[in-house]
């Protein structure tokens, strides 16, 4: 029994040292993520609905994590206050007209706060200042809108299919024009007749130009056209 005591003590010591090292490492990682070891300053904003935002969620500015959500409290039935802890070294970049919005890390990731960039001429933000917020769009509202759009697209598709079926079956004016060969031949003949009428009209006009009664009129008209062309060239 006595021969195993030193080995047991060594193992116990290694176990305790390993556990202590893991504990310190966990505290360091959590503290770094929650800005426990970095100088921070406080900001605040309000929302009507925080849409699942929780204490400890990240805060991003220009796509970089710069802080965490410190506290969420309900002020009244239409206002939820959110307190922000932001790293002090980015304070010089945040302006008083910056806007706070709620986003997410990916499609199904945790919620986070996004601070948009302000204008160049705005004053720097002050400690404890309240920033303007933008209400988040709920996922349920997006899904409901997509469902409505999909339903409308389905109705339109069915109507188009019905119209095409009627056209292919020769129903309606357009269907008869496409499917009825008699109507097609009549249209072709009408076009031919129009061309002949147009040709005959041209011939009549040419003959009228050589008629001694109308020759003066056409000559006068030709001279006027030529004079106008010369004026345009000048």
Buried (B, 14 or more C-beta within 10 A) or exposed (E): EEEEEEEEEEEEEEEEEEEEEEEEEEEEEEEEEBBEEBEBBBBBBBBEEBBEBEEEBBBBBEEEEBBBBBEBEEEEEEEBBBBBBBBBEBBEBBBBBBBBBBBBEEEEEEBBBBBBEBEEEEEEBEEEBBBEBEEBEEEEEEEEEEEEEEEEEEEEEEEEEEBEEEBEEEEEEEBBEEBEEEEEEEEEEEEEEEEEEEEEEEEEEEEEBEEEEEEEEBEEEEEEEEEEEEEEEE
